[in-house]
Amino acid sequence: MEEVHRWGCLKQRGVSLRNMMEFGSTPSPQNLLISAQFLHKELPIRIARRAIELDTLPYGLSHKPPVLKVRDWYLDSFRDLTSFPEINNMNDEKEFTEMIKAIKVKHKNVVPTMALGVQQLKIAYEDPDEIDQFLDRFYMSRIGIRQHVELRNPNPRPNCVGFIHTQLSPVDIVRNASEDARAMCFREYGSAPYVHIYGDPDFTFPYVPAHLHLMVFELVKNSLRAVQERFMDSDKVTPPIRITIADGIEDVTIKISDEGGGMPRSVLPKIFTYLYSTTKKPLDEYSNLGTADNVTMAGYGYGLPISRLYARYFGGDLQVISMEGYDFLPTFYLD
């Protein structure tokens, strides 16, 4: 770990969103080479800092098997990056790009694996502040790392700069995320409430499709579960989930409304902590997180806090209102 600590002490270099947009909009060979050289020096610093934090977490969290697994992924990636030779030409750049792709695949299950480790801790530790602060830093850094890595794509999709889509249709993303959540609800319960979407299908704005999909997916998944469990033994018609998308002067606002019974007011302060989950079924520490079939409707505890973190990354927010006995209304404000 000595080499990891040495790199972790080096200063990170930030890049503004405007610079990334300007740089990523023209992925010329020269820009790709400069980007590779930048990442070759920058990623080991950021990954080393995360590995150090993962190794020094309080309350025994560092020793939980899922957290050890994530730490080892970061240490493996650190060794891959620091052992890669200097990047001097486009052949080096292509080899570096292939290595970055492999690192992305290796890290694809970081979020649920960390959540599993945190949920194993919740029995022994009830004060979430220190753990929440670490996880906010950890996930925020992960977003930043992936933002840099996405600029490495020499063949970006139309209207995309890195992972930002310059003409994103929120109606399309909300529809896709809702259908993904409903498919999961079907697998879990055998049926799923309908989702009604209200908004201008022609409206577009610059945003990150993966972020918006994750945020909507997590919140719709919560609403589907609440409505399904409230009405599955009832003779009443299951009410739909309603999603409203509005383009304002300052924000794009997305409101999700269900009739799943809401939450008591006393519970609301807990819902943005990573240690809180409404499910009564604990996650198995030996769960196979590498397969889609093992993704569950609830239990990880990260849906709301990480959705708010993603919303806040570009200056937005996630706020919730609950009417106990009737509905739950999470609302995204996207800057």
N, C-alpha and C positions, 0 to 999 in steps of 0.2 A: 504493500500500500504506500510505500515511501514515494514512489514515482507519481502515484495518483495524487498524494498530498501536495507534491511540488507543483503539478499542473493546476491543482485546485486553488493555489495561492495566486495564480496569474490573473490579471485583470481581464474581464469580459469586454468585448467591443460590441456596442449596440448598433443597430441599423434601423432607421426610421421607416415607417410604412411607406412614406412618399418615395424614399430612395429605393425601397424594394420594388415598388410599382414601376418606377422609371427603369430600373435595372432589369427586372424580369420581363418587361414588355418587349425587349429586344434580345432574345437568347442567342446572340451571335457567338461564334467560336471564341472570340476574345473575352466576351462577358462570361461565358461558361468556364473558361480557364481561370479568370480572376475569382469567380465564385468558388471554384474547387480549391484554389489556394487559400482563400479566406476560411472556408469550412475546415480545411485540413489543420489549420491553426486554432480555430475557434471551438469546434465541437469537442475536442479533448478537454478543454477547460470546463465547458458546461457539463459534460458527462462526468468528469472527475468530481465536480462539486456535488452532483446528485449522488454519486457513489459514496462519497464521504458522509453525506447526511444520512443515507440509508444505513450506514454502518454505525451511526452514533445516535440513533433515535431513543427517546426515553421510554420507560415503563416496559422494557423488554420487547418492544415492537421490532427492533432490529433482528431479534432471534426467531421471529415467527417464520415458518417455512416459506410462505408466499413472498415475504419481504426479502428473505435471503435469495430466493430465485430471481427477483427483480434486480437486486444488487449485483448478482452474478452476470445478468444480461448486460448491465452497465459496465462492469469491469471487462467483460469480453469485448464490448464495443470500444472501450477505451484502448485496450491492447491492439485491436485491429487498426484503429486510427493512428496511434503513435508509432506503430511498426511500419506504416505505409511510407514509402520513400517520398522525397520531394516531388512536387508536380511541376514539370517543366514544359510539357507539350500536350497536344490533344490526345495522344495515346495514353499518357498518364491520366489525363482527365477522364477518359472512358473507363479505365480500370477503377478509378476512384468512384465514379458514378455507380458501377456495378457493386462495389463494396457498400456504398450508402444504401442502395436498394436492399441488400441483404440485412443491413442493420435495421432498416424500417420494418422488415418482416419479423425480425427477432423481437422487436419491441411492440408488436401490435397488441399484445394482451397485457401491457403494463397496467392500465387503469383498473380492469377487473381483478387482476392479481393483487395489486396493492389494496384494493377494497376488501378482498378476502382476508388479508392479513389484519387489516384494521377491525373488521367485524369479529375476528377471533380475540381481539384485545378488549372489546367492549364489556365483556363480563367482568374483567378485572379492573377496568379504569373508566370512571364515569365523567371526569372533567375533560371536555373535549378541546379546550382552547389551544393548548400547545400542539396537539396532533393536527387540529384544523389548520393552524398557521403553517405547519410544515407541509401538509398536503396541498394547500393553496400555492405555496412557493414551488413545490415539486411539479404540480400539474401545469402551472403557469410557465415554468421553464420548459416543460415538455412541449407546450404549444409553440414557444419561441424557437426551439430546436427544429421542430417539424416545419415551421414557417420557412426557416433558412434552407432546410433540405429540399423543400418543394421547388425552390428556385433552380434546382439542379436539372429539372426536366427539360431536355433539349427539344421536345415535341409537345409543348403545352396544348391543352384542349382549346378550342375556339373561345375567345373572350376571357381567357384565364391568364392571370399573372401570378405565378406560384400557385398557392392554394386559394387565391382570391378570384372569384368570378365577377367580372366587371358589369355584367348584365344579368344578375341572378333573379329568377322569378320566385318570390317567396311562396306563391300559391303552388307552384310545381313541387318545391321542396317539402312544403307542409303536406301535400297530398301523398308524396312518396313515403315520408316518414310515418304518416298515419297508417298507410297500408302495411308498412313493415310492422308497426306495433299491433295492428289488428291480426296479422298473420300469427304473431306470437301468442296473442290472446286466444285465437282459434286452437293453437296447439295445446295450450294450457287448460282451457275450459270447454272446448268443443263448439264455441260460438263467440261472437264479439259484437258489441254495440256498433252502430253506424257512426261515422264521423262526417259532419256537415261543415264545409269550408266556405267562408264568406270573404270575398276580396276581389280586387281587379286582376284578372288573369294576365293582363298586358303590362302590369306594373313590374319594373325591374329596378334593382339597386345593387351597388357593389358590396359583396359580402362573401364569407367563406361557406360554401355549400356543406362541407362536412360538419362544421360547427352548428349551423342551423338545423341540419338533419338530426344531429345528436340531441340538441336541446328539445326540439319538438318531439322526437321519438320518446325520450325519457318522460316528458310531461304527459303525452298522450297515453303512454303505457300505464302510468299511474292512474289516469282517469278511467281508462278501460277496465283496469282491475277493480277500482272502487265501484264503478257502476255494475260490472258483472257480478261481483260478490254481493252487492246490495239487492239486486233484482233476480238472481238466478233461481230463487225459490218462491218468487212472487208471481201472481197472476197478472200483474200489470205489464204493459208493454215497456220493454227496456228503452229508456230515453237515449237519444244520440248525444255524442260529444259535439260541441259547437266551437269552431275556431274562427275568430274574426281577425282579419289582417287590414291594418289601416296605415296609409302613408301620410304622416304629419309633416309639419314644417321642420321640427327638430328630430323626430324619431320615426322609425318604422315600428309599429306596435302590433304584437301578436298576442291575442287573448284566448285562452283555452277555458271553456266552461263545461262542467259536467254536473250531473245530479247524483253523485256518488255518496252523498251524506256529509261531506266536508270533514273538518277536524275540530276538536275542542280548542278554544283559544289558548289554553294552557300548554298545548303541544306545539304551537306555531314557533316559539323561539328555538325549538330543537331541530326543526326540519332542514336547516341548512348546515348541520353538523354531519361529518362523515361517520360518526359513531351511531347515528340514529337510523333505524329502519322500522317500517310499520309491519313487516312480515314477522310471523311467529316461528317460521321455519329457519333455523340457523343453517348457514352455508357449510358444506363439508370441506375441510381443508384439503381433501384429496380430489376435489372436483376437477374435471378436465376442462380447463378454460379455453382450450385450443379448438373446440368444436362449437359450431353455431347452435347445435341441438341442446347444449347445456346452458345456454343463456336463459335466465328465468325472468318471470314477470316482476319479481321483487326480491330483495334480500341483500343486495350489495351496499346499499346506503349511500351511494355516490350520485344518484340521479339528479336531485335538486341542487346540492352544493356545486357539482361540477358544471351543471347547466348555467348557474349564476356566474360561475367563474368564466365560462366561455362568453357569456353575454357581456361581462365587464371588460374582457380583454381589449375590445375596441371601443370602450367608453359607454356601453349600454348597461342594462341591469335586468334583473328578474325580481319581480315582487309578487306576493301572493295575498289573496283575501280568502278567508274561509267563512262560510255560513254553516255552522254546525247543524246537522239535521237536513241539509239541502245540498249545497254545492261547494266546490273548491275552484278558485279562479286564479291560476297563475298567469302572469302577464309579462311578456318580454318587451323591453324597450331597446331597439337596436339602432346604434348611432351610425 
